[in-house]
Amino acid sequence: MRADSIDLYTGNANPELAAKVARYLGRELGKAEVFAFANENIFVKILDNAREKDVFIVQPTSRPVSTSIMELLIMIDAFKRASAGRITAVIPYYGYGRSDKKDQPRVPITARLVADMIQVAGANRILTLDLHQGQLQGFFNIPVDELTAVHLLSNYIKQRGTENLAVVTDLGFAKRARTFAEILDAPLAIVEKRREGNNDHAEVLNVIGDVKGKRVIIVDDEIDTAGTLTETIRALEREGVVEITACSTHGVFSGPAIERIEASSLREVVVTDSIPLPPGKTSTKIKRLSSAPLFGEAIRRIHLGESVGALFGKEAAIAEEMVFWDGEHAGLTPNGTAVRSGEVRGRAAQAKLKR
């Protein structure tokens, strides 16, 4: 593959994130038409020459979930038929990730079904961020690079000070939360919860660990309706914590989530921009960190055949630099001059791609 043959495209699920990734890499987004006819049939046309190119399609399978999935599948098929050299599906948020096992009689394993569809469509590789469970990688028979926002989120908290902190999570996220706690040099507590039925409601039964008088950081992979988060907050308040912040990779914020967050005692909710905020819903308590430099750096490394795992090993300091990368304003002065490190790193990434 030629060193300059990388192409970045997006569907309609999160074009803002794709534009930031392109900016980080110092490239323009590829041109493609992706829309639905009046009969809701989705149409895709690639407007660039894709032959033998290293194609990356940025498309989280978030709301509207079925449309986002179909756009991704059809785009992959279009590039396969356009003779792309390699097709990487960049899926910042993997929808249906919670349907990963047969935990009730006569139910599907939808996470596996979606994985099968992506492979049959023609994807050669997957790049994603904090799957609901790491075992989901095993549903694919193609390479999967799973990034994590743990370093990005924990370093943001670190900048605010780590005095008297405790990290709280549930059993499902305990392994990654342990890394979170180690970075902050804080103790880890576990909430025991019980989920009843299929109505997105979970009852928090116990908090295992000492959190009394602590500034607590609740960490999880996603916040959906914020029902579980609200129950966790109540349980922590009964334990006598002095401050509560929530950190999550994916801010889904379905249904009454924003209203619940606003009505809670949370100081702040920190998420990434893997998913756009629901239309017309905002909150002064929500802080969004850009995952664009994380994806951009991983894309550059995949394209050049470099280690992606090194991002979270000896080179984890890169994540610290990414915390304040300004993707929305790109660090521009009024006359358009770039002044911030994110733009500088973007130019450096572009230079490495050209070498």
N, C-alpha and C positions, 0 to 999 in steps of 0.2 A: 504494500500500500504506500502511495506517495505521501511524504510528510505533510504536504499542504492540502490533503484531500479530505479533511474533516468538514462535515456539514452538520449544522444544528437546525432542527425544525421543531415546531410546536403545533398542537391542536388547540382547541378552545377552552381546555380545562384550567390552565394557568399560564396564559401567555406572558404575564408580567414577570413571573419567575424565569421563564425561558429567555426573555429579553435581558434580564440581569445576568444570567449565565453567559449569554453571548457577549455582554459588555465586559464581563470578567475575562473572557478569552480574547477580547479585542477583535471580535468578529461580528458580522451581520447575520441575523437570522435568515435561514433559507426561505425561499418564496414557495408557498403552496396555498391552494384553495381548499378549505375545509368547511363545508356548510351542509345544511339539510334542505332538501326540496320540500315543497308544500305537503307532500305525502309522508314526511319525516324520514325518508330515505337519505342517508348520509352520503355525500359525494366528496371525493378527494382527487385533486389533480396537482401533481408536483410540477412546478414551473421552472425548475432548474435541471440541468443535466446531472443525474445521480449515478451514472455508470462508474463502477469501481470506487465510489466514494465511501468513506467511513461515516455512516449516517447515525446521528443521535436524535431520537424523538423524545422531547420532553412532554410528558402527559400523565399527570396524576389521575387515578381513577376515582375522583371525588365527584361531588354533586355537579350536575346530574349524573349519577353513577353509570347508568346503562349507556347514556350517550357518550360519556367519556371513554368507556371501554370500547364501544363500537368505533369511535374515531381512531383510537389507538390501533385496533386490529386492522382497520381499512387502510390507515397510513402505512403500517408495516407491509401489508399486501401490495400497496402501490409501489413502495420502494423495492420490494423483491422483484416485481415485474419490470421495474426500471433498471434492473441489473446493478443495484447497489452492491458494493464490495462486502460490507458488513453492516448489519442493522442492530443498534443497541437501543432497547426501550428504556428510557430514563423515567422511572415511575416514582416520583417523590413520595406519593402516598398510595399504598396498595389496598384498594377497596376489597371488601369481602375477606379481609385478613382474619377477622374473628371467627369466620366459618371454616375453621381449620381441622375439625374433627367431628366424628359422628357421636355426639354426646347425648342424643335423644333417639328414640326409635323412629325410623323412616324419615331421616333428614339427610340432605346432601352435604358434601364437603365442597362448598362453592369455591373456596380458595384454590383448590386443586383444579377445578373446572376452568377457572379464569387462567391459571397457569398453562393448562393444556391449550387453550384457545390462542394465547399469545405465541406459544411455540409453533402451533400449526400454521398461524398466520405468516411466520417466517422470521421471527426475531432470532438473532444469533447470540444475544447477550442481554442481561438485565442489570440495570443500575438502580438501586432503590435506597430508601432511608428508613431505618428503624421499623422493620416489620413487626407485626403484633407478636409473633413468635419467630425466633431464628430458624426453627425447623421448617418454616415455609420454604426456605431455600431448597429443601429436598423435593419439593413438588416440581421443580424444573430439571430438565435433562440438558440444560445449557448453562454456561457460567453465570453466576449471580454475584454481584458485588453489593453487599449491604453496608451502606454508610451509617454512621450514628451521629446524632446531634448532641450526645451526652457531653462531649468536650466543649462544644459551642455554648450550650446552656449553662454548664457548670462554671465556665470561665466568665460568663456574664455575671453570675451570682458572686463569683470571687471578687470582681471589680467593686461590688457593693460592700464588701467586708464579710469576714467569716466568723466573727466573734459570736460565741454562744449558739452555733447552728446545730440543727439535727435534720437529717434527711429521712423522709417517710415515703414508703411505697407499698404496693401489694406484692404478693408472692410471684405473680406473673412477670413483674418487671425487676425483681430483686437483684438479678445478676448485673444488669446494666446500672441499677441504682447504687450498687456497691462501688462501681467505678466512679460514679458521680460523688459519692460520699468520700472516697479516697482522695479525689482531686481537691475537695473542700476541707479535708482533714476533719470530718465531722462524723458523729456516730450515726448508725442506720437503725431505724425502727420500722416495723412491719405492721400494716393494718390487715386484720383478718376480716374478709367479707364473704357474704353469701348472696349469690344471685338466684332469684326466683323467677321462673317462667322466661318469656322472651320479650319483656317489656322495657328492657334497658334499665331496670331498677336493681340496685345492689344494696344490701343491708350490711353496714359495717358493724362487726360484733366486738372486736377487741383491738387495742393498740398494744403491740408487743415491743417494749422498749421504753426507756426513760425519756420523756419529752417535756416534762414539767418545767416551766420557766424558760423554755427554749424558743429561739426563732426557728420556725419549722419551714422546710422546703419540701413540698409534696411533688414527687416526680412520677411520671407515667408516660406511656407511648402516645396516647391521644386523649383529648377531652371531647366527648361527643355531646350529650345533652347536659353534662355537668351534674347529673344526678348522683353518681358515685362520689364526685368531688365534694358536693354539698354534704353528703353523709359523713365523709372523712373529716371535713372541717368541723362538723358538730362533735364528732368523737374526740378530736384534738382539743377543742375548746373545753370539753369536760375534763381533759387531762391537765388543763392549766397552762397551755402554751401562751406566749406573749405576742407572737406575730406569725402570720401564715402567708407564704408565697407558693404559687403553683407553677411548675415547669412541665411542659409537655412538648414533644416533637411536633405533633399534628394537632392543630386547632380546628376540629371539625365544626364545633359550635352549632349543633342541630337544635331545632325546636326552641325551648325556653332557656337554652344555655346562657346566652348573654344576660338575660334578666336575672337568672340565678347568681351569676358572677357579680353583677352589680349589687344585688341585695345581700351578698355575703360579706364576711369580715376580711376577705382576702386583701392583702396589700397590693399584690400584682399577680398577673398571669402571664408567664413568659412562654411563647411558642415560636416556631419557625414559620416561614412563609411557604411551606410545602403545599398548603391549601389556601385559596383565597378566602377572605372573610365573607360570610353570607351577605348578599346584597342588602344594603340599607341598615346593617347591624354593626355598630361600633361600641366600644367601651373604653373609657379612660384608664381602666385597670389592665388592659391588654397591651403587652409589649411584644412586637414581632421582630425576630432576628432573621436576617436573610441567610438562607441556605445556599444561595447562588455561588459564593466562592468555594463552598464545600463540593458542590456538584461540578463546578467549573474545573477545579483542580483534579477531581477524580476523572473527568472526561479527558483532560489533557494527558493524564498518566495512562489511561487505558489506550488512548490513541498512540502514544509513544512507546507502549510496552513497558512502562515503569510500574513500580509497586503501588497499589492502592492502599494496602494494609499499612504501609509506612506512614500514612496520614495519621494513624492512631497509635503509632509506636514511638520511635525515637523522634519523629518529626511532629509529634502532637502539638508542639508549640505553634504550628501553623494555625491550628484551631483558635488559639488565643488571638492571633492577628486578625482572624476573620470576624471576631465578635462585633467590632465597630465598623465593618465594611458597610458603606452607605450605598446600597443598590438603587434606592429610589431617586436620590439626587446626584449620585455618582461623584460627590465631592467637588462640584463645580462652583467656581466663583461667578459673580454676575456676568463677567465677560466670557465665560465658558472655559476657563482654564482649570485643568484638573489639579486638585491640591491634596487629595487624601490618599492614604496608603492603598486602599482598595483599587483605585484607578492605576496606581503605580504597579501593583501586583498584576493587574489585568494586562498591562503592557508587557510585563516580564513573561507572563504566560504566553502571550502572542509571540514574543521573540523566541521562546523555547519551541513553539510549534513550527516556526519557520526554519529552525536549525536542522 
